[in-house]
Amino acid sequence: MSTAPTPVHSSHRLDLASASRIAEVALAQGRRLQLKPLTVAVLDAGGHLLAFVREDGCGILRPQIAIGKAWGALGMGMGGRALAERAQAHPGFYTALAAASDGRMLPVAGGVLVRNAQSDIVGAVGISGDLPDQDEHCALAGIDAAGWHGDPG
């Protein structure tokens, strides 16, 4: 597996091949760092699941958490790190957002927007399983390896 990043895509659509590459590299990064088992969800710009992987040993809520991290980033147009900071500053607003999204939005690091060369949002990655900073690190590694730009907020 090549470690050199590929050029950032100019495409306006995240495809299955890219989503699969993101998930594959994110898991490999987690193994290299000896993290806890990870769950990775890759969504397109419309919030639809393109790729999903769950390592053996993941907790039963990890799929919902991974999807919620990615979905929250897409829903608000900012990465999970920025969402978490805003949630701390404005807890009432984020409580309302959680209700409006039927609890699907999780404002936590580990939800990373996927952007193309023009900075358009083409999807999002959510990872759950280890500490949020480690989850985010793995998401960024996968996004970079697939030739996109990761925006954690």
Backbone hydrogen bonds, N-H to C=O, Kabsch-Sander energy under -0.5 kcal/mol:
donor,donor_aa,acceptor,acceptor_aa,energy
6,T,144,D,-0.8
9,H,147,G,-2.5
14,L,122,V,-0.7
15,D,13,R,-0.5
19,A,15,D,-2.5
20,S,16,L,-2.8
21,R,17,A,-2.0
22,I,18,S,-2.6
23,A,19,A,-2.2
24,E,20,S,-2.5
25,V,21,R,-2.6
26,A,22,I,-2.4
27,L,23,A,-2.3
28,A,24,E,-2.1
29,Q,25,V,-2.6
30,G,26,A,-2.0
31,R,27,L,-2.1
32,R,28,A,-2.5
33,L,29,Q,-2.1
34,Q,31,R,-1.1
35,L,30,G,-2.8
39,T,128,S,-2.4
40,V,53,V,-2.9
41,A,126,G,-2.7
42,V,51,A,-2.8
43,L,41,A,-0.5
43,L,124,A,-3.1
44,D,48,H,-2.5
45,A,122,V,-1.0
47,G,44,D,-2.2
50,L,42,V,-3.3
51,A,42,V,-1.6
53,V,40,V,-2.3
55,E,38,L,-2.6
58,C,55,E,-1.5
62,R,59,G,-1.3
65,I,61,L,-2.2
66,A,62,R,-2.8
67,I,63,P,-2.4
68,G,64,Q,-2.4
69,K,65,I,-2.3
70,A,66,A,-2.0
71,W,67,I,-3.1
72,G,68,G,-2.3
73,A,69,K,-1.8
74,L,70,A,-2.3
75,G,71,W,-3.0
76,M,72,G,-1.9
77,G,73,A,-1.4
78,M,73,A,-1.3
80,G,111,G,-3.7
81,R,152,P,-2.0
82,A,152,P,-0.7
83,L,79,G,-2.2
84,A,80,G,-2.6
85,E,81,R,-1.8
86,R,82,A,-2.4
87,A,83,L,-2.5
88,Q,84,A,-1.8
89,A,85,E,-1.7
90,H,86,R,-2.4
94,Y,90,H,-1.8
95,T,91,P,-1.9
96,A,92,G,-1.9
97,L,93,F,-2.2
98,A,94,Y,-2.2
99,A,95,T,-1.9
100,A,96,A,-2.8
101,S,97,L,-2.1
102,D,99,A,-1.6
103,G,98,A,-3.5
104,R,101,S,-1.6
106,L,68,G,-1.7
106,L,104,R,-0.5
108,V,106,L,-1.8
111,G,108,V,-0.9
112,V,110,G,-0.6
112,V,125,V,-3.1
113,L,151,D,-2.3
114,V,123,G,-2.9
115,R,113,L,-0.5
115,R,149,H,-3.1
116,N,120,D,-1.9
117,A,9,H,-3.5
119,S,116,N,-2.1
122,V,114,V,-3.1
122,V,120,D,-0.5
123,G,114,V,-1.1
124,A,43,L,-1.9
125,V,112,V,-2.9
126,G,41,A,-2.7
127,I,110,G,-1.9
128,S,39,T,-2.1
129,G,130,D,-0.7
134,Q,131,L,-0.7
135,D,131,L,-2.5
136,E,132,P,-2.6
137,H,133,D,-2.1
138,C,134,Q,-2.1
139,A,135,D,-2.1
140,L,136,E,-2.7
141,A,137,H,-2.0
142,G,138,C,-2.2
143,I,139,A,-2.6
144,D,140,L,-2.5
145,A,141,A,-2.3
146,A,142,G,-1.6
147,G,144,D,-1.6
148,W,143,I,-2.3
149,H,115,R,-2.7
150,G,148,W,-0.5
151,D,113,L,-2.5
